[in-house]
Amino acid sequence: MFRSNSFITLFLFFLLSLSLPTNCYEIFQSSFPKLHPEKSFSQDQGIKISIQAFTHQECIHFFKTNLIKKGFRPLIMHIENKTLNTYRFSHFKSSLTNSSLSLAPIKKIAQGLNFNILLLTSTTFVASLALYAQFIPVILAATFAMMRYNTAITTFLEKNCFDDAVELKILPYQTVSKLIFFHESEFTSNFEINFLEETKKLITFNVDLLHYIPHLPHLTLV
């Protein structure tokens, strides 16, 4: 029975290596999620902000896993500067707690999407070494494919995700689209996005996603 189960495990590992895309980054890049007006919140103050939050189903469709259940809420942020002014991102703030809202680190997001290579390869390698030594080249090939997959995902995230530790500057008439990830435990349907104009004037956008994701915690204004 053990020998039979080990063979099945190794065979599935082999199928996994065949199923991995040869160029994961290009596939991710070509399918970068687009904003749907009917699903997104928009506010225009010369600089226009549009925000769309992923649902559970959309997470699974695009990321191939439910990041929300792993503690991260992905959103698309589209910024369109229709003025001659330059804007710099200032901060996010929760309207529910009136405190700063920090983004989840890209490294943590990548870990939620990557294969656990050490766990997968160690278990299958031991089984193949004991029972099916001829599978070792397959395991090595699959490990290399998973490493490329993990690297591709990390590269995609680093290029397309907004990191609040890095200055985001919106130049005149520039359009920028970024993925942002909040900690699901802190995320509410209404929050602020703040930008600084060149004159140091603070521009605040009051995002409200209650209509689009009604089950989220929401601040009721009296």
C-alpha positions as CSV (number, residue, x, y, z in Angstrom):
1,M,0.0,0.0,0.0
2,F,2.8,2.4,0.9
3,R,4.6,1.7,-2.4
4,S,1.4,2.3,-4.3
5,N,0.7,5.6,-2.6
6,S,4.2,6.7,-3.1
7,F,4.0,6.0,-6.8
8,I,0.8,8.0,-7.1
9,T,2.4,10.9,-5.2
10,L,5.4,10.9,-7.6
11,F,3.2,10.6,-10.6
12,L,1.1,13.5,-9.5
13,F,4.3,15.5,-8.9
14,F,5.4,14.7,-12.5
15,L,2.0,15.9,-13.8
16,L,2.5,19.1,-11.8
17,S,5.8,19.8,-13.5
18,L,4.2,19.4,-16.9
19,S,1.3,21.7,-16.0
20,L,3.4,24.7,-15.0
21,P,3.5,27.5,-17.6
22,T,6.9,27.9,-19.4
23,N,6.7,31.7,-19.0
24,C,4.6,32.5,-16.0
25,Y,5.5,36.2,-15.9
26,E,4.2,36.8,-19.4
27,I,1.0,35.0,-18.6
28,F,0.4,37.1,-15.5
29,Q,1.4,40.3,-17.3
30,S,-1.0,39.6,-20.2
31,S,-3.9,39.0,-17.8
32,F,-3.4,42.0,-15.5
33,P,-6.8,42.6,-14.1
34,K,-8.8,45.5,-15.6
35,L,-11.2,47.8,-13.8
36,H,-14.9,47.3,-14.5
37,P,-16.8,50.6,-14.0
38,E,-19.8,48.8,-12.7
39,K,-17.7,47.1,-10.0
40,S,-15.4,50.0,-9.0
41,F,-15.7,53.2,-6.9
42,S,-14.5,56.4,-8.6
43,Q,-13.9,59.9,-7.4
44,D,-12.6,62.8,-9.5
45,Q,-10.8,65.9,-8.0
46,G,-8.8,66.7,-11.1
47,I,-6.8,63.6,-10.2
48,K,-9.2,60.7,-10.5
49,I,-9.1,57.6,-8.3
50,S,-10.8,54.4,-9.2
51,I,-10.8,51.4,-6.8
52,Q,-12.0,47.9,-7.3
53,A,-11.8,45.2,-4.6
54,F,-11.4,41.5,-5.5
55,T,-14.2,39.1,-4.4
56,H,-13.3,35.6,-3.3
57,Q,-14.2,34.2,-6.7
58,E,-12.1,36.8,-8.5
59,C,-9.2,36.0,-6.3
60,I,-9.3,32.4,-7.2
61,H,-9.8,33.2,-10.9
62,F,-6.8,35.5,-11.2
63,F,-4.4,34.4,-8.5
64,K,-5.4,30.7,-8.6
65,T,-5.8,30.8,-4.8
66,N,-8.1,32.6,-2.4
67,L,-5.8,35.2,-0.9
68,I,-8.6,36.7,1.1
69,K,-8.8,33.4,3.1
70,K,-5.1,33.7,3.6
71,G,-5.6,37.1,5.2
72,F,-5.0,39.5,2.3
73,R,-7.5,41.7,0.4
74,P,-6.4,42.6,-3.1
75,L,-7.6,45.7,-4.8
76,I,-7.0,47.5,-8.1
77,M,-6.1,51.2,-7.8
78,H,-6.3,53.2,-11.0
79,I,-5.0,56.8,-10.9
80,E,-5.5,59.3,-13.7
81,N,-4.0,62.7,-13.3
82,K,-5.8,65.1,-15.6
83,T,-4.1,68.3,-14.3
84,L,-0.7,70.1,-14.7
85,N,0.1,69.3,-11.1
86,T,2.3,66.6,-9.7
87,Y,0.9,64.5,-6.8
88,R,2.6,62.3,-4.3
89,F,0.9,59.6,-2.3
90,S,0.6,60.4,1.4
91,H,-1.2,57.6,3.3
92,F,-4.2,55.4,3.6
93,K,-6.5,55.8,6.6
94,S,-9.3,53.7,7.9
95,S,-12.6,55.6,8.2
96,L,-13.8,53.0,10.7
97,T,-10.9,53.4,13.2
98,N,-9.5,56.8,12.0
99,S,-6.0,55.3,12.0
100,S,-3.5,54.7,9.3
101,L,-4.1,51.7,7.1
102,S,-0.9,49.8,6.2
103,L,-0.4,47.6,3.2
104,A,0.6,44.0,3.4
105,P,4.2,43.4,2.5
106,I,4.8,42.2,-1.0
107,K,7.0,39.4,0.4
108,K,4.1,38.1,2.4
109,I,1.8,38.1,-0.6
110,A,4.4,36.2,-2.7
111,Q,4.6,33.6,0.1
112,G,0.8,33.2,-0.1
113,L,1.1,32.5,-3.9
114,N,4.3,30.6,-4.2
115,F,4.8,26.8,-4.1
116,N,6.3,25.5,-0.9
117,I,9.2,23.9,-2.7
118,L,11.0,22.6,0.3
119,L,8.0,20.7,1.5
120,L,7.0,19.3,-1.9
121,T,10.5,18.3,-3.0
122,S,11.7,16.8,0.3
123,T,8.7,14.4,0.7
124,T,8.8,13.3,-3.0
125,F,12.6,13.0,-3.0
126,V,12.7,10.7,0.0
127,A,10.0,8.5,-1.5
128,S,11.7,8.3,-4.9
129,L,15.1,7.6,-3.3
130,A,13.7,4.7,-1.4
131,L,11.4,3.3,-4.1
132,Y,11.7,4.9,-7.5
133,A,15.2,6.3,-8.1
134,Q,14.4,6.9,-11.7
135,F,12.0,9.6,-10.7
136,I,14.8,11.8,-9.2
137,P,15.4,13.6,-12.6
138,V,11.7,14.3,-12.8
139,I,11.7,15.8,-9.3
140,L,14.7,18.0,-10.1
141,A,13.0,19.2,-13.3
142,A,9.7,19.9,-11.4
143,T,11.6,21.7,-8.7
144,F,13.3,23.9,-11.2
145,A,9.9,24.7,-12.9
146,M,8.4,25.6,-9.5
147,M,11.4,27.9,-8.7
148,R,10.8,29.7,-12.0
149,Y,7.1,29.9,-11.2
150,N,7.8,31.4,-7.8
151,T,10.3,33.9,-9.3
152,A,7.9,34.9,-12.0
153,I,5.1,35.7,-9.4
154,T,7.5,37.7,-7.2
155,T,8.7,39.7,-10.2
156,F,5.1,40.4,-11.2
157,L,4.2,41.6,-7.8
158,E,7.3,43.8,-7.4
159,K,6.5,45.5,-10.7
160,N,2.7,45.8,-10.4
161,C,2.0,46.2,-6.7
162,F,2.0,49.5,-4.8
163,D,4.5,49.6,-1.9
164,D,3.8,52.4,0.5
165,A,7.4,52.3,1.5
166,V,8.4,53.6,-2.0
167,E,7.4,57.1,-3.1
168,L,4.5,57.1,-5.6
169,K,4.6,60.2,-7.7
170,I,1.9,61.0,-10.3
171,L,3.1,63.3,-13.0
172,P,0.9,65.7,-15.0
173,Y,-1.5,63.7,-17.3
174,Q,0.0,60.4,-16.1
175,T,-2.1,57.3,-15.6
176,V,-1.0,54.6,-13.2
177,S,-2.6,51.2,-12.3
178,K,-1.4,49.2,-9.3
179,L,-2.5,46.3,-7.2
180,I,-2.7,47.0,-3.5
181,F,-3.1,44.5,-0.7
182,F,-4.5,45.2,2.7
183,H,-4.6,42.9,5.7
184,E,-8.1,41.4,5.6
185,S,-8.4,41.8,9.4
186,E,-7.9,45.6,9.1
187,F,-9.8,46.2,5.8
188,T,-13.1,48.0,5.8
189,S,-15.4,49.0,2.9
190,N,-14.7,52.7,3.5
191,F,-11.2,54.3,3.8
192,E,-9.3,57.3,2.8
193,I,-6.6,57.7,0.1
194,N,-4.5,60.9,0.6
195,F,-2.3,62.6,-1.8
196,L,-0.1,65.8,-1.5
197,E,-0.2,68.4,-4.2
198,E,3.0,70.3,-5.1
199,T,1.8,73.1,-2.9
200,K,1.6,70.6,0.0
201,K,-2.2,70.7,-0.1
202,L,-3.7,67.4,1.1
203,I,-6.1,65.9,-1.4
204,T,-8.4,63.3,0.3
205,F,-10.4,60.6,-1.5
206,N,-13.2,59.0,0.6
207,V,-13.5,55.5,-0.9
208,D,-16.7,53.6,-0.2
209,L,-17.0,50.0,-1.4
210,L,-20.1,49.0,0.5
211,H,-22.2,48.9,-2.6
212,Y,-19.7,46.5,-4.3
213,I,-18.7,44.3,-1.3
214,P,-21.7,44.7,1.2
215,H,-20.4,42.1,3.7
216,L,-17.4,44.2,4.7
217,P,-17.3,46.2,8.0
218,H,-18.6,49.6,7.3
219,L,-18.7,53.0,9.0
220,T,-22.2,54.3,9.3
221,L,-22.3,58.1,9.4
222,V,-25.0,59.6,11.6
